[in-house]
Amino acid sequence: MTRSEKAVSIFSEGFSCSQATLSAFASEFGLNDELALKVSCAFGGGVSHLGILCGAISGALMVIGLKYGRTQKEDEQAKIETYRLANEFVRKFRERNSCINCNELLDCDISTPEGIKIAKEKRGNPNFCPKFVQDAVEILEEMLS
């Protein structure tokens, strides 16, 4: 099973796009499954159903931070590199999907009960959330290799 297949499978089990994306890489960075799912939980639904930044992107940015993020306040170069890679990731995701906000990607306002209902109907559609999770993982794999 490829990493993107694993992420889509995790999403299909009922976890959020942010959880699926981070979980696909977690073991590589010493995170167990439980911790990866917990730390990324609030980022699903465009950050807690606010419909802003797509959770697959949030999960991917967590992976970039795990690999490149600074751990010493003096390490300005690590911060600069992390931001550069995060911006590159977002640019590539936008190229594939034309936007980065959950509400725009799903064409509904998931901060409302009606929007959540629409989003749940689209959840299993391979042209929506599963595609965004797959795209995020594929872009990360390309960037991290």
Solvent accessible surface area in square Angstrom, and as a share of the most:
residue,aa,sasa,rsa
1,M,176,0.78
2,T,77,0.45
3,R,78,0.29
4,S,12,0.07
5,E,91,0.41
6,K,76,0.32
7,A,0,0.00
8,V,35,0.20
9,S,40,0.26
10,I,22,0.11
11,F,5,0.02
12,S,84,0.54
13,E,121,0.54
14,G,53,0.51
15,F,70,0.29
16,S,23,0.15
17,C,11,0.06
18,S,0,0.00
19,Q,16,0.07
20,A,0,0.00
21,T,0,0.00
22,L,1,0.00
23,S,5,0.03
24,A,9,0.07
25,F,2,0.01
26,A,0,0.00
27,S,90,0.58
28,E,91,0.41
29,F,50,0.21
30,G,71,0.69
31,L,31,0.15
32,N,95,0.49
33,D,89,0.46
34,E,110,0.49
35,L,88,0.44
36,A,0,0.00
37,L,37,0.18
38,K,135,0.57
39,V,78,0.45
40,S,0,0.00
41,C,76,0.46
42,A,61,0.47
43,F,76,0.32
44,G,8,0.08
45,G,15,0.14
46,G,0,0.00
47,V,39,0.23
48,S,66,0.43
49,H,87,0.39
50,L,101,0.50
51,G,3,0.03
52,I,89,0.45
53,L,44,0.22
54,C,4,0.03
55,G,0,0.00
56,A,0,0.00
57,I,0,0.00
58,S,9,0.06
59,G,0,0.00
60,A,0,0.00
61,L,52,0.26
62,M,40,0.18
63,V,0,0.00
64,I,1,0.01
65,G,30,0.29
66,L,76,0.38
67,K,85,0.36
68,Y,63,0.24
69,G,26,0.25
70,R,96,0.35
71,T,127,0.74
72,Q,112,0.50
73,K,167,0.71
74,E,125,0.56
75,D,58,0.30
76,E,85,0.38
77,Q,119,0.53
78,A,18,0.14
79,K,57,0.24
80,I,92,0.47
81,E,51,0.23
82,T,19,0.11
83,Y,128,0.49
84,R,121,0.44
85,L,14,0.07
86,A,20,0.16
87,N,102,0.53
88,E,41,0.18
89,F,0,0.00
90,V,27,0.15
91,R,118,0.43
92,K,40,0.17
93,F,0,0.00
94,R,109,0.40
95,E,120,0.54
96,R,102,0.37
97,N,20,0.10
98,S,94,0.60
99,C,20,0.12
100,I,30,0.15
101,N,53,0.27
102,C,8,0.05
103,N,41,0.21
104,E,104,0.46
105,L,16,0.08
106,L,5,0.03
107,D,118,0.61
108,C,18,0.11
109,D,63,0.33
110,I,4,0.02
111,S,63,0.40
112,T,44,0.26
113,P,106,0.66
114,E,115,0.52
115,G,3,0.03
116,I,45,0.23
117,K,132,0.56
118,I,72,0.36
119,A,16,0.12
120,K,137,0.58
121,E,120,0.54
122,K,42,0.18
123,R,71,0.26
124,G,62,0.60
125,N,55,0.28
126,P,98,0.61
127,N,105,0.54
128,F,46,0.19
129,C,16,0.10
130,P,16,0.10
131,K,67,0.28
132,F,12,0.05
133,V,0,0.00
134,Q,76,0.34
135,D,10,0.05
136,A,0,0.00
137,V,0,0.00
138,E,54,0.24
139,I,2,0.01
140,L,0,0.00
141,E,59,0.27
142,E,99,0.45
143,M,27,0.12
144,L,25,0.12
145,S,129,0.83
